[in-house]
Amino acid sequence: MRGKMHMAAPLPFVGQKRMFAKEYIKILPQFNDETVFVDLFGGSGLLSHITKHLRPEATVVYNDYDNYRERLAHIPQTNALLADLREIVGNTPKHKRIDGVMREKMFERLRHEEQTVGYIDFITISASVMFSMKYELSIEEMEKQTLYNNIRKNDYPTGEDYLEGLTIESCDYRELYEKYKDEPNVVFIVDPPYLSTEVGTYKMYWHLSDYLDVLNVLKGKPFVYFTSDKSSIIELCEWLGKNKTLGNPFEGCKRFEFNAHVNYDAGYKDMMLVKSNAA
């Protein structure tokens, strides 16, 4: 007997698909009992968890590239740390700024945790003491930020059966795709970091070409693909579908670059591309 099905990941994770959970559940009956579901960008594991819970007979492969398992394993320790931080903020109202002695005590407690235990779930701690959707991955970076009391009143659930029954991998999505692409009845769950969206908490850094490379795994296979209107990927693919003979208009161009600055810590690269003998 499987445990409770989670409709949200046990711990905070950027881009977890909790808002899609109900709609995702509706599409699972479309696939037969022999289906092999391969979650190429497993993230928080929520889609893999839901799939295995509702389709226990299926093979479900969860690519834990970001090592969410480590965070889950440290939930008891994280709850203990949050209990101490909760005591430090005392009666400070929810969402109010943490300043002065209270802020100093908080960082003193975090440094103690890092020195004695050697591990801090910075994503969960960031979600507890920083502005919504803002995350830092070290004490040094957190010290540069304004802190707020967003600490939840209750412990995080242990999630001990959350990954039960999953085949767990941890590798580049292309390696996992190559491993399973020839499996009969394979379905790829494809939820890459969104283009034009903050990806600072992921282990990889992506360029536009990386986002486009992902589209190769969709060819000739059933899939469930996630994106957003910020990425314009759908619009781009529709345009390319209407202009199949264009090719690369910049092939053979000379490229000139200039580093421009918006302010002291933000800049961009201007480019000029020249083709003097266009056919």
Residue pairs with C-beta under 8 A, 6 or more apart in sequence:
2 53
2 56
2 161
2 164
2 165
3 161
3 164
4 161
5 49
5 50
5 53
5 54
6 46
6 49
6 50
6 159
6 162
7 18
7 21
7 22
7 50
8 16
8 18
8 21
8 46
9 16
9 18
9 44
9 45
9 46
9 68
10 72
10 75
10 156
10 157
10 158
10 159
10 162
11 44
11 68
11 71
11 72
11 75
11 78
11 121
11 123
11 124
11 156
11 159
12 123
12 124
12 127
13 43
13 44
13 46
13 68
13 123
14 123
14 133
14 135
14 198
14 199
14 201
14 202
15 43
15 191
15 193
15 194
15 197
16 43
16 44
16 46
17 24
17 43
17 46
17 47
17 191
17 226
18 46
20 226
21 46
21 50
24 47
24 50
24 224
25 50
25 54
27 224
28 50
28 51
28 54
28 55
31 37
31 55
31 58
31 185
31 187
31 222
32 185
33 55
33 57
33 58
34 58
34 184
34 185
35 55
35 58
35 59
35 185
35 186
35 187
36 58
36 59
36 61
36 180
36 183
36 184
36 185
36 186
36 187
37 48
37 51
37 55
37 58
37 59
37 60
37 61
37 187
37 189
38 61
38 63
38 176
38 177
38 180
38 183
38 186
38 187
38 188
38 189
39 45
39 47
39 48
39 51
39 60
39 61
39 62
39 63
39 189
39 191
40 63
40 173
40 176
40 177
40 188
40 189
40 190
40 191
40 192
40 217
41 63
41 65
41 173
41 189
41 190
41 191
41 192
41 193
42 48
42 62
42 63
42 64
42 65
42 66
42 68
43 66
43 68
43 191
44 68
45 62
45 64
45 68
45 162
45 163
45 166
47 189
47 191
47 224
48 60
48 61
48 62
48 163
48 166
48 189
49 162
49 163
49 166
51 58
51 60
51 189
52 58
52 60
52 164
52 165
52 166
56 165
59 167
60 165
60 166
60 167
61 166
61 167
61 168
61 169
61 176
61 180
62 163
62 166
62 167
62 168
62 169
63 169
63 170
63 171
63 173
63 176
64 168
64 169
64 170
65 170
65 171
65 172
65 173
65 203
65 204
66 201
66 202
66 203
67 170
69 163
69 168
70 119
71 78
71 121
71 123
71 124
72 159
72 162
72 163
74 119
74 121
75 156
75 157
75 158
75 159
76 158
77 117
77 119
78 121
78 124
78 125
78 156
79 155
79 156
81 109
81 110
81 113
81 120
81 125
82 124
82 125
82 128
82 151
82 152
82 155
82 156
83 155
84 109
85 106
85 109
85 125
85 128
85 129
85 151
86 151
86 153
88 102
88 105
88 106
88 109
89 98
89 102
89 106
89 149
89 151
90 102
92 98
92 102
92 149
93 149
94 149
94 150
95 148
95 149
95 150
96 148
96 149
97 146
97 147
97 148
97 149
98 106
98 129
98 147
98 148
98 149
99 147
103 147
106 129
106 147
107 139
107 142
107 143
110 120
110 125
110 139
110 142
111 139
113 119
113 120
114 120
114 139
120 139
122 135
122 136
122 137
122 138
122 142
123 135
123 137
123 201
124 156
125 142
126 134
126 135
126 136
126 142
127 135
127 150
128 150
128 151
128 152
129 142
129 147
129 148
129 149
129 150
129 151
130 136
130 142
130 145
130 146
130 147
130 148
130 150
131 145
131 146
131 148
132 150
133 198
134 145
135 200
135 201
136 142
136 144
136 145
137 200
137 201
169 176
173 192
173 214
173 217
174 213
174 217
177 188
177 217
180 186
180 188
181 217
181 221
186 221
186 222
187 221
187 222
187 223
187 224
188 217
188 218
188 221
188 222
188 223
188 224
189 223
189 224
190 214
190 217
190 218
190 223
190 224
190 225
190 226
191 225
191 226
192 206
192 211
192 214
192 226
192 227
193 199
193 202
193 204
193 206
194 227
194 228
194 230
194 231
195 206
195 208
195 211
195 227
195 230
195 231
195 232
195 233
196 230
196 231
196 232
197 228
197 230
197 231
199 205
199 206
204 210
211 231
211 233
212 233
215 233
215 237
217 223
218 225
227 233
227 234
240 246
250 273
250 275
252 275
253 273
253 274
253 275
254 273
254 274
254 275
254 276
255 271
255 272
255 273
255 274
256 271
256 272
256 273
256 274
257 269
257 270
257 271
257 272
258 269
258 270
258 271
258 272
259 267
259 269
259 270
260 267
260 268
260 269
260 270
261 267
262 268
